[in-house]
């Protein structure tokens, strides 16, 4: 009988633990991969000392030290699973101290463990927060073992103060559970526990000026962002596009975009980036969801989120606009949770290598040398410092101009004027006009930057040219000068007839012409 109870008890936790590991390994690995990229854990004494000026320094340090292992999906899944299992064990032990039965305590302990699991499905929930809960539970279980009622009372406040410095918000769980246990099991009068509890809960507020925190930050530290309690599968798909883009697996990005069909600006941003890097932007632009020109760039402004700022540098880097890439990466670093990011440190290194600024690149390489998993990357990057044949260097303008961060048109024209062979900038300029439905500007840019004598006109560009030529009633001789394929001309004639027959309705045209510029021109409403 006892053996059956033990088996049932451990099955209650074992099955969810296996499910948790497989979920974060196979279904939801990209959140953990991003969390690793948004920290930069250095193995140095100065870095350790930087944690001591805020509460929860111990749990933050331990959490960040293990978060660096999230670079491997299995590592992130295993660490979260083991941590949640320990949470279950400690809560089960606590409920047993309150007098609940074996099975009941095991089931009750699943509630906080599952809650922590759901928190970890959010983008901004740190592992250090779970460690704060663990440390609070350990302190509480230690107090329940005290035999002396006086020690149980008089040691509480210094223990709570120390716990706040070590574990932050863990003081709340510790104080509430200490009060309940004192009343129910130690038979203390409620007013004997209420006053110390209130003093302990006021401690973060009293220490707020010392740690330079707001009242809200003082009580939720080390958690810094609003929390969610459910997996977000849309973000999972977006982060998968982001991860494969970082690995330059452009074909896979397009396959994922085709599979997911996300109506999301960030997803369109990565899809268009992949189209440009595979040379298919002029052919397949409208085979994917386009929210208008908003799907080409991610803004770097006061209205942007920290994540979109961090993502925005990817395109600027590929365009060869190193000043904007550096600007976005620096802002992304500033707005990262602790103003550190391994991902952006590597990007800033790449930017400075591309522009030939060895001292600045060396500064970031010096930081990466102190990490566990980026030392090898830093050694390989350092070898690039003395090379002259850096692929992106030829795309970089020799001078810059004053412009706003969201003046994309000026940036693209400036890049092309300095390097007419920058096909990525050319495609983005042409598609910027197309997605704005600005046919005259598209025609002007096409005539200046596209040589139809040596290049085949891509399908989307041909469709836009036909609209422009039709609007000006151009002669057939001009049509032939653009070398537009006869098939495109015939399709345009058929579309025009079908559009007139449809009486302005989009539904009859969608199946046949939904992936053409003409359909977008007539029916899409750009963001």
Secondary structure, DSSP 8 states (H G I E B T S, - for coil): -HHHHHHHHHHHHHHHHHHHHHIIIIISHHHHHHHHHT-----SHHHHHGGGGSSSHHHHHHHHHHHGGGGSHHHHHHHHHHHHHHHHHHHHHHHHHTT--HHHHHHHHHHHHHHHHHHHTSSS--HHHHHHHHHHHHHHHHHHT---HHHHHHTHHHHHHHHHHHHTTHHHHHHHHHHHHHHHTS---HHHHHHHHHHHHHHHHHHHHHHT--HHHHHHTT--S---SS--HHHHHHHHHHHHHHTT-HHHHHHHHHHH----HHHHHHHHHHHHHTT-HHHHGGGS---SGGGT----STTS-HHHHHHHHHHHHHHT-HHHHHHHHHHHHHTSTTS--HHHHHHHHHHHHHHT-HHHHHHHHHHHTTSSSSHHHHHHHHTTTT-S--GGGGGS-SS-----TT-HHHHHHHHHHH-TT-HHHHHHHHHHHHHTT-HHHHHHHHHHH--TTTS---HHHHHHHHHHHHHTT--HHHHHHTT--HHHHHHHHHHHHHHHHHTT-SHHHHHHHTTSHHHHHHH----
